[in-house]
Amino acid sequence: MQLLASRKYSVIDYQTMSEFIGNERLFRTPAGAFVLHLSSERKLEAEERIIRLNVRDAITWLNQTPDEFGCFWEYAVDARPNKN
């Protein structure tokens, strides 16, 4: 996979009012698919999520303004293996 772009941004957890860092990395696979990897730092329970994007969504992600960062978070699935 090829890393196309990445960014870090500050986030306030609305439930605990604690600050943490959000990370997003956009990759392109050899087959041409786009994958967005999302993760958090400095959070009590760090999270990792992943979502496949089509070309339009990848361009939208690249052109987001800082107040739109993290908008794909709710659509992404947990990237960690199940612990069951």
N, C-alpha and C positions, 0 to 999 in steps of 0.2 A: 504494500500500500504506500501511496505517496501522500505526505502531509502537505496540504495546500495552504492552510491558515490556522492560526490559533489565537486565543485571547484569554485574558484573565480580567475579572471584574469583582468588585465588592458587592456583597449581598447582605441584606438584613433579614433574618428569619422573623417573620411577623408573629410567630407564636412565642418565641423566647426573647426576641429583640436582641439577639446576639449577632455579631457580624462574622461572616466567613467569606472565603474566596471561591468564586465559581470559575471553572476552567472549561473551555470548549475547544475542540480540535476537529477540523474538517479534513477528511482523508478521501482519496480517490483510489478505488481498487483497480487492478490491472484490467478488469472487465469493463471499467468505465462507470461503475456505480459510485455514489457518494455516501459516505458514512460519517455521522457526527457523533463524536465521543464527548460526553459531558461528565464532569467530576467536581467534587467539592473538597476544599481544604479547610482546616481549622474549625471543623464542625465536630460535635461530639461523636456522631456516627457518620463517617465519610461515606459518600455515595458515588456510584459510577453508573452511568446510563449510556445507552447507545440507540441511535435511530438511523435508518436508511433514508436518504433524501433523494428526490428526483432533481433534475437540473434546475428547474424553476425554484425549488426550495433552497438549493445550495446557493443560488445567486441572491435570493432574498436574505439568507443568513449572512452572506458576505457584505451586503449593503445595509445591514441593520445599524441603527444609531444606538449609542450607549444606553438609552432608556428602554430599548427593546431587547437587550442582551438577556439570555436565559429563557426566551419565549418558547423554545422547543422542549424545555425540560419536562413539562407535563405529558408530552406525547412519546417520550423515549421510554424504553424498557430497561429494567435493571440489568446491568452488564455482569454482575457477579453470579457465579454458579449457585444453584439452590443448595441450601444447607440442610435439607431434609434427608 
